[in-house]
Amino acid sequence: MAHSKYIQVTTYCKQTKIDRDFVDALQQYGLIEVRTTQKEPCIAEDDITEIERMFRLHKELGINLEGIDTLNHLVKRMHDMEAELFKLKQRLKLYE
């Protein structure tokens, strides 16, 4: 993520109509990282998809930040387990 492009939070919020307070709350809760460049808070372009996904979870399903954090944790664990299962299947093929 060191080579990511950044977009100013105010510009992003204007373009997407996502409330600035929501982005600030995500940052305060530790769900996204906001960097300050040229005295303006900015988010990485890589995080935009995640912010939009979390916004939909919050607005459309009414899930609070704690619930979003829990869902993120569960999804990460699921991906880790899928990667482990893939590795185990590859190892098992050696014995077939």
BALOBA-1460 file (C-alpha; in Angstrom, 3 decimals):
// residues 96
<rec num="1" residu="m" x="0.000" y="0.000" z="0.000"/>
<rec num="2" residu="a" x="3.067" y="2.245" z="-0.012"/>
<rec num="3" residu="h" x="2.475" y="3.082" z="-3.675"/>
<rec num="4" residu="s" x="-1.230" y="3.820" z="-3.322"/>
<rec num="5" residu="k" x="-2.779" y="6.956" z="-4.679"/>
<rec num="6" residu="y" x="-4.690" y="9.084" z="-2.219"/>
<rec num="7" residu="i" x="-7.851" y="11.128" z="-2.503"/>
<rec num="8" residu="q" x="-8.903" y="13.911" z="-0.170"/>
<rec num="9" residu="v" x="-11.698" y="12.909" z="2.185"/>
<rec num="10" residu="t" x="-13.729" y="16.046" z="1.431"/>
<rec num="11" residu="t" x="-13.516" y="15.421" z="-2.324"/>
<rec num="12" residu="y" x="-14.420" y="11.766" z="-1.899"/>
<rec num="13" residu="c" x="-17.417" y="12.572" z="0.300"/>
<rec num="14" residu="k" x="-18.710" y="15.175" z="-2.171"/>
<rec num="15" residu="q" x="-18.411" y="12.790" z="-5.116"/>
<rec num="16" residu="t" x="-19.996" y="9.797" z="-3.409"/>
<rec num="17" residu="k" x="-22.480" y="11.615" z="-1.156"/>
<rec num="18" residu="i" x="-21.124" y="9.609" z="1.795"/>
<rec num="19" residu="d" x="-21.341" y="11.591" z="5.013"/>
<rec num="20" residu="r" x="-17.977" y="12.885" z="6.248"/>
<rec num="21" residu="d" x="-18.928" y="11.902" z="9.804"/>
<rec num="22" residu="f" x="-19.253" y="8.276" z="8.689"/>
<rec num="23" residu="v" x="-15.730" y="8.301" z="7.220"/>
<rec num="24" residu="d" x="-14.412" y="9.915" z="10.412"/>
<rec num="25" residu="a" x="-16.181" y="7.269" z="12.507"/>
<rec num="26" residu="l" x="-14.627" y="4.477" z="10.407"/>
<rec num="27" residu="q" x="-11.223" y="6.000" z="10.985"/>
<rec num="28" residu="q" x="-11.764" y="6.469" z="14.712"/>
<rec num="29" residu="y" x="-12.949" y="2.877" z="15.039"/>
<rec num="30" residu="g" x="-9.825" y="1.674" z="13.196"/>
<rec num="31" residu="l" x="-11.615" y="0.274" z="10.151"/>
<rec num="32" residu="i" x="-9.789" y="2.529" z="7.673"/>
<rec num="33" residu="e" x="-6.590" y="4.537" z="7.674"/>
<rec num="34" residu="v" x="-6.685" y="8.266" z="6.995"/>
<rec num="35" residu="r" x="-3.404" y="10.026" z="6.235"/>
<rec num="36" residu="t" x="-2.791" y="13.737" z="6.278"/>
<rec num="37" residu="t" x="-1.058" y="15.079" z="3.180"/>
<rec num="38" residu="q" x="-0.696" y="18.778" z="2.543"/>
<rec num="39" residu="k" x="-2.773" y="19.468" z="5.684"/>
<rec num="40" residu="e" x="-5.753" y="17.571" z="4.231"/>
<rec num="41" residu="p" x="-6.965" y="14.174" z="5.434"/>
<rec num="42" residu="c" x="-6.752" y="11.617" z="2.623"/>
<rec num="43" residu="i" x="-7.735" y="8.002" z="2.086"/>
<rec num="44" residu="a" x="-6.012" y="5.459" z="-0.120"/>
<rec num="45" residu="e" x="-7.783" y="4.603" z="-3.362"/>
<rec num="46" residu="d" x="-7.395" y="0.953" z="-2.340"/>
<rec num="47" residu="d" x="-9.736" y="1.597" z="0.623"/>
<rec num="48" residu="i" x="-12.559" y="3.110" z="-1.432"/>
<rec num="49" residu="t" x="-14.207" y="-0.229" z="-2.203"/>
<rec num="50" residu="e" x="-14.137" y="-1.164" z="1.481"/>
<rec num="51" residu="i" x="-15.579" y="2.193" z="2.546"/>
<rec num="52" residu="e" x="-18.440" y="1.834" z="0.076"/>
<rec num="53" residu="r" x="-19.111" y="-1.752" z="1.221"/>
<rec num="54" residu="m" x="-19.181" y="-0.670" z="4.871"/>
<rec num="55" residu="f" x="-21.417" y="2.295" z="4.012"/>
<rec num="56" residu="r" x="-23.940" y="-0.038" z="2.329"/>
<rec num="57" residu="l" x="-23.869" y="-2.362" z="5.332"/>
<rec num="58" residu="h" x="-24.522" y="0.592" z="7.606"/>
<rec num="59" residu="k" x="-27.212" y="2.370" z="5.577"/>
<rec num="60" residu="e" x="-29.066" y="-0.475" z="3.884"/>
<rec num="61" residu="l" x="-28.887" y="-3.077" z="6.647"/>
<rec num="62" residu="g" x="-28.576" y="-0.795" z="9.672"/>
<rec num="63" residu="i" x="-25.410" y="-2.472" z="10.962"/>
<rec num="64" residu="n" x="-23.453" y="-0.413" z="13.486"/>
<rec num="65" residu="l" x="-19.667" y="0.002" z="13.467"/>
<rec num="66" residu="e" x="-19.152" y="-2.814" z="15.957"/>
<rec num="67" residu="g" x="-21.112" y="-5.147" z="13.685"/>
<rec num="68" residu="i" x="-19.153" y="-4.015" z="10.647"/>
<rec num="69" residu="d" x="-15.901" y="-4.673" z="12.514"/>
<rec num="70" residu="t" x="-17.120" y="-8.151" z="13.450"/>
<rec num="71" residu="l" x="-18.121" y="-8.893" z="9.846"/>
<rec num="72" residu="n" x="-14.717" y="-7.714" z="8.583"/>
<rec num="73" residu="h" x="-13.001" y="-9.977" z="11.101"/>
<rec num="74" residu="l" x="-15.122" y="-12.983" z="10.093"/>
<rec num="75" residu="v" x="-14.552" y="-12.388" z="6.368"/>
<rec num="76" residu="k" x="-10.791" y="-12.142" z="6.941"/>
<rec num="77" residu="r" x="-10.829" y="-15.406" z="8.909"/>
<rec num="78" residu="m" x="-12.844" y="-17.059" z="6.147"/>
<rec num="79" residu="h" x="-10.329" y="-15.953" z="3.493"/>
<rec num="80" residu="d" x="-7.448" y="-17.199" z="5.649"/>
<rec num="81" residu="m" x="-9.151" y="-20.572" z="6.082"/>
<rec num="82" residu="e" x="-9.833" y="-20.816" z="2.335"/>
<rec num="83" residu="a" x="-6.152" y="-20.143" z="1.641"/>
<rec num="84" residu="e" x="-5.142" y="-22.785" z="4.181"/>
<rec num="85" residu="l" x="-7.584" y="-25.300" z="2.674"/>
<rec num="86" residu="f" x="-6.135" y="-24.635" z="-0.790"/>
<rec num="87" residu="k" x="-2.600" y="-25.266" z="0.493"/>
<rec num="88" residu="l" x="-3.680" y="-28.472" z="2.207"/>
<rec num="89" residu="k" x="-5.369" y="-29.702" z="-0.966"/>
<rec num="90" residu="q" x="-2.184" y="-29.013" z="-2.915"/>
<rec num="91" residu="r" x="-0.145" y="-30.997" z="-0.390"/>
<rec num="92" residu="l" x="-2.669" y="-33.825" z="-0.471"/>
<rec num="93" residu="k" x="-2.359" y="-34.090" z="-4.261"/>
<rec num="94" residu="l" x="1.294" y="-35.070" z="-3.784"/>
<rec num="95" residu="y" x="0.177" y="-38.306" z="-2.112"/>
<rec num="96" residu="e" x="-2.429" y="-39.270" z="-4.696"/>
